[in-house]
Amino acid sequence: FKVMQRAFGLLEGDGLLHRGEITVATAFGGPGARDGFELVTRAVTGERYVLDPELARPERGITLERFVFRIGYRRRSVTLVLREGFVTDEFITLARRERSPQEDARLELLKQEMAARVMQSQAAHVYDLTRDA
């Protein structure tokens, strides 16, 4: 939800957008992000949510490369990337492979820790506004 807070404030000063006009493109395929956007914007069912691997930024390294979100509203859009320090290398490594029950438990702990870091931070400290490449 932090990515939406950051984007909505940039796209519309008061943050009040008509959800049927919000579009989302991202390189991040995690179901949590998709579900969050669907909950708030109904972009998935409205076919305004696109998983676009071309948005990935490999130069940011394996941990951050897919945390890219282009949020559009009417004729404007912003592209946001996750800042360093919120997602760990260990989290990404575990999330992208088949896991043992012990590794599943570790991943759950890492998710909780990551969520706490994100929730304790202002949206502008979690996501950077970038120029489109």
C-alpha positions as CSV (number, residue, x, y, z in Angstrom):
1,F,0.0,0.0,0.0
2,K,3.0,2.3,0.5
3,V,3.6,2.4,-3.3
4,M,0.0,3.5,-3.8
5,Q,0.3,6.2,-1.1
6,R,3.4,7.6,-2.8
7,A,2.0,7.4,-6.3
8,F,-1.5,8.8,-5.5
9,G,0.0,11.8,-3.7
10,L,2.2,12.5,-6.7
11,L,-0.6,12.1,-9.3
12,E,-3.3,14.0,-7.5
13,G,-2.3,16.5,-4.8
14,D,-5.1,15.5,-2.4
15,G,-4.7,11.8,-3.1
16,L,-8.3,11.3,-4.1
17,L,-8.4,9.5,-7.4
18,H,-11.2,7.7,-9.2
19,R,-10.1,4.1,-8.9
20,G,-11.5,3.2,-12.3
21,E,-9.0,5.5,-14.0
22,I,-5.9,4.1,-12.2
23,T,-3.5,1.9,-14.2
24,V,-0.7,-0.2,-13.0
25,A,2.3,-1.7,-14.7
26,T,4.9,-3.5,-12.8
27,A,7.8,-6.0,-13.1
28,F,6.9,-7.4,-9.7
29,G,5.0,-10.6,-9.9
30,G,4.2,-11.1,-6.3
31,P,0.6,-11.9,-5.5
32,G,0.5,-9.6,-2.5
33,A,1.1,-6.6,-4.6
34,R,-1.4,-7.7,-7.2
35,D,-4.0,-8.4,-4.5
36,G,-3.3,-5.0,-2.9
37,F,-3.8,-3.1,-6.1
38,E,-7.0,-5.1,-6.8
39,L,-8.4,-4.3,-3.4
40,V,-7.9,-0.6,-3.7
41,T,-8.3,0.0,-7.5
42,R,-9.9,-3.0,-9.0
43,A,-7.3,-2.7,-11.7
44,V,-6.9,-6.5,-12.1
45,T,-10.5,-7.2,-12.8
46,G,-10.7,-4.0,-14.8
47,E,-7.8,-5.1,-17.0
48,R,-5.8,-2.1,-16.0
49,Y,-3.1,-4.1,-14.2
50,V,-0.2,-5.3,-16.3
51,L,2.8,-7.5,-15.3
52,D,5.5,-6.2,-17.5
53,P,9.0,-7.8,-17.1
54,E,10.4,-5.1,-19.4
55,L,10.1,-2.7,-16.5
56,A,12.7,-4.6,-14.5
57,R,15.9,-2.8,-13.8
58,P,18.7,-5.4,-13.6
59,E,21.2,-2.7,-12.9
60,R,19.7,-2.5,-9.4
61,G,20.6,-6.1,-8.6
62,I,18.6,-9.2,-8.2
63,T,17.0,-8.0,-4.9
64,L,15.6,-4.7,-6.2
65,E,15.3,-5.2,-10.0
66,R,11.6,-6.2,-10.1
67,F,10.3,-3.7,-7.5
68,V,9.3,-1.2,-10.2
69,F,5.8,0.2,-10.4
70,R,4.4,2.6,-13.1
71,I,1.1,4.0,-11.8
72,G,-1.0,6.0,-14.2
73,Y,-4.0,8.3,-13.7
74,R,-5.7,9.9,-16.6
75,R,-2.9,11.4,-18.7
76,R,-0.2,11.3,-16.1
77,S,2.0,8.5,-14.7
78,V,4.8,8.1,-12.2
79,T,7.4,5.3,-12.0
80,L,8.5,4.3,-8.5
81,V,11.2,1.9,-7.3
82,L,11.7,0.4,-3.9
83,R,14.6,1.9,-2.0
84,E,17.4,-0.2,-0.6
85,G,17.1,-1.6,2.9
86,F,13.5,-2.8,2.8
87,V,13.9,-6.2,1.1
88,T,16.8,-8.5,1.9
89,D,18.8,-10.7,-0.4
90,E,17.9,-13.7,1.8
91,F,14.2,-12.9,1.3
92,I,14.5,-12.8,-2.5
93,T,16.6,-16.0,-2.6
94,L,14.1,-17.9,-0.5
95,A,11.1,-16.5,-2.3
96,R,12.3,-17.6,-5.7
97,R,13.0,-21.2,-5.0
98,E,11.4,-24.4,-3.8
99,R,11.7,-24.4,0.0
100,S,11.9,-26.9,2.8
101,P,9.4,-26.5,5.7
102,Q,12.2,-24.8,7.7
103,E,12.9,-22.4,4.9
104,D,9.1,-21.6,4.6
105,A,9.2,-20.7,8.3
106,R,12.2,-18.5,7.7
107,L,10.6,-16.8,4.8
108,E,7.5,-16.1,6.8
109,L,9.6,-14.4,9.5
110,L,11.4,-12.4,6.9
111,K,8.1,-11.3,5.5
112,Q,7.0,-10.1,8.9
113,E,10.2,-8.2,9.4
114,M,10.0,-6.6,6.0
115,A,6.4,-5.6,6.6
116,A,7.4,-4.0,9.9
117,R,10.2,-2.0,8.2
118,V,7.8,-0.8,5.5
119,M,4.9,0.1,7.8
120,Q,7.1,2.1,10.1
121,S,8.3,4.3,7.3
122,Q,6.8,7.1,5.3
123,A,5.9,6.2,1.7
124,A,8.4,8.7,0.4
125,H,11.1,6.9,2.3
126,V,10.1,3.5,0.9
127,Y,9.7,4.4,-2.8
128,D,11.8,6.7,-5.0
129,L,10.3,8.5,-7.9
130,T,12.4,7.8,-11.0
131,R,12.6,9.0,-14.5
132,D,11.4,6.6,-17.1
133,A,14.2,5.0,-19.1
